[in-house]
Amino acid sequence: MKPHLCVGLSTIALLLAGCYSVTNADTPNKLIVPQFSNVTKQAKLTSVPAWKYGGPSVADINNDGLYDFALTNHDSTPIQLFTANSDKQTYQLQAAPFPRADAHGLAFGDYDLDGDSDLLIALGGGNGTSPQPQRLLRNDNGKFVDVTSKAGLADMGARGRTVRWIDIDLDGDLDFLQINAEQMRGETIPRNIIFENLGDGTFTYRTSPAFEHLDAERVLVSDINGDNIADLLAFSPYSPLSVWLGNTDFQFTDVSTAYLSSESTNPSAINNIRNVMAMAQTDIDNDGDMDYYLARGKAHYQIANNAVDFDATKQRLDLRDEGNKSHDGISFNAIGDITLTDFYHFPRGAKKRTLPLFLGKNKIAKDTPTNELIVSPSQAIGFPDVIEKSGWYLGYITETDDKNTQGEWRLEWLLEDNFAWDIRASVIGVNAVTPDWEPQNLNVADILLRNDNNQLVDISDQLPSQSQSNNWGVISADFNNDSHNDFFVYRFGGLNQRINDVMLLNTGENEFNANETHNATVLSVDNIETQAHGDMGSAFDSNQDGFVDILSGDDDNGNWYLFQNTLPTMAKLQQNANHLTVHVGYSAKGLDPMAAEVTITTAQKQQYQWIGSTSASHSQSLNNIVHFGLGKNTQVDKVVVRWRDGTEQIQHHLQANSKVSFGQKP
């Protein structure tokens, strides 16, 4: 008989209570550790428990100097659009810009240069059965009008995952990319599609063979080599990271081998970086170029394969397995009654079928225990000789049903066909677990790439152990205003338990210190532990107080949350946490701020930011209200803003803790 396993079965970064305790890295005294307050209710931010699908799209959609945002709840609700109120504390939920649909990535950008942000939506394609074109919603003074057909975009559909605004040909208006899931058999339209903005409100398809065959579902737009032409870092949980330089002719050149190889890296390893769930870009070393954090983990369908968590303290067993045609099982020991709960399958196909529960040798049928069901040994004595119908089968196989005996139980599941995308189950009252197989290890170490003269060098050894988890998201900002850019990493956690996300504070000395006591994670709702998981978010100064806040979405029936940075209330620290906010408007030639560059100079250093989305999963933001932490500096000597049309504006001798505007309103 296989040995009982009471620890070690949790293959997530979380090794649950009783098996592991988290200890934060020692934080140097000079580092200010930011704290956050959950202001979701006060901000009038409402949402429903649902899949979030890769983060929000944040932008100042009406050019009033305050950030607004669009939120997706996958296919559970219509897209939610929140605009900031003038009090800088609350948000107004606007009319849904688009009806309920299989919404994936969102992207704001001003394609018609009328001064407000328009919205692109990537729609799923029904598992390849009904490919959908992306939807283009034109912003007409706050009302979003579907102009997909009018713009010439209605004829090319796919399994939409990600959309990105990008001025590929540098003609002054925004073109866009549609990045889609793998093609199904019989699909004739390219997997990925480029549309050129013709400048008259319409778009046209541009062939780009290499891009069209790109094996990725997510893209970060950046300027990797500093040539003022937008480039791409393409990634997916299922395929390797690749690097593509823009050419302004609607073609991209794959430079992965050249950019991901150097003397300080292992070329064979770094050229095969998989399991990338999200990316963030920021200048971690203040050398004037973008560096890249890769949050890595395993997606839902990768997790659903022999994944087990066992918490000995809570006596809880959680499992997930694939929903394909299969027959599998697990044995466990318990004293007395057990409780079954959270049995669930994510259905595949139009027909909503059930997976009933069958107890004991006689296969007594019960409804699927989605809620708690107590089962005694006497109710489930024996195990069936033959299993032939799709369902869960539970048997008590110890000869005695004495409640004081640590009896052995057997749980098996049979799927006669490709029944679901995954199946899930939990059992409470368990003392030991004996899987029939080696539980899957879900931990994947994150990667930090430093940009050294067009070489992306792996410096992941600067990251703490908390980065070696199942991480689904990452955002970047200078959260403590010390002039060094930090990261906030979203962790999937246990199969049925949320764990704290981790803040990685940049010491400025080639090291990042982990902090998990930031209060920017919701572990319980109404004193009940949440079973949601960390997904993705956005970092921006929501209340314009000079300190960066966090908007987070929790996946797997989680909610959206807004966390306010409370450093301004810590008066003693403010003298070491100065800031400057730079609002980048439109250039003198009338170009929108996308891909503009901002460089500030103080007595000690220069800092650089590239206008676009500072992080990426499925959605894209436009972060043109730029935050710089200054540390002890009380003055900025010079600020230079350069738009993608080559125009520049410079201001000198700016006081810290102020907001300055560049450019013009259209």
Buried (B, 14 or more C-beta within 10 A) or exposed (E): EEEBBBBEBBBBBBBBBBBEEBEBBEBEEEBBBBBBBBBBEEBBBBBEBBBBBBBBBBBBBBBEBBBBBBBBBBBBBBBBBBBBEEEEBBBEBBEEBBEEBBBBBBBBBBBBBBBBBBBBBBBBBBBBEEBBBBBBBBBEEEEBEBBBEEBBBBEBBBBBBBBBBBBBBBBBBBBBBBBBBBBBEEBEBBBBBBBBBBEEBBBEBBEBEEBBEBEBBBBBBBBBBBEBBBBBBBBBBBBBBBBBBBBEEBBBEBBBEBBBBBEEBEEEEBBEBEBBBBBBBBBBBBBEBBBBBBBBBBBBBBBBBBBBBBBBEBBBBBBBBBBBEBEBBBBBBBBBBBBBBBBBBBBBBEEEEEBBBBBBBEBEEBEBBEEEBEBEBEBBBBBBEEBEEBBBBBBBBBEEBEEEBEBBBBBBBBBEEEBBBBBBBBBBBBBBBBBEEEBBEBBBBBBBBBBBEBBBBBBBEBBBEBBBBBBBBBBBBBBBBBBBBBBBBBBBBBBBBBBBBBBBBBBBEEBBBBBBEBBBBBEEEEEEEBBBBBBBBBBBBBBBBBBBBBBBBBBBBBBBBBBBBBBBEEEEBBEBBBBBBBBBBBBEEBBBBBBBBBBBBBEEBBBBBBBBBBBBBBBBBBBBBBBBBBBBBEEBEBBBBBBBBEBEBEBEEBEBBEBBBBBEEB
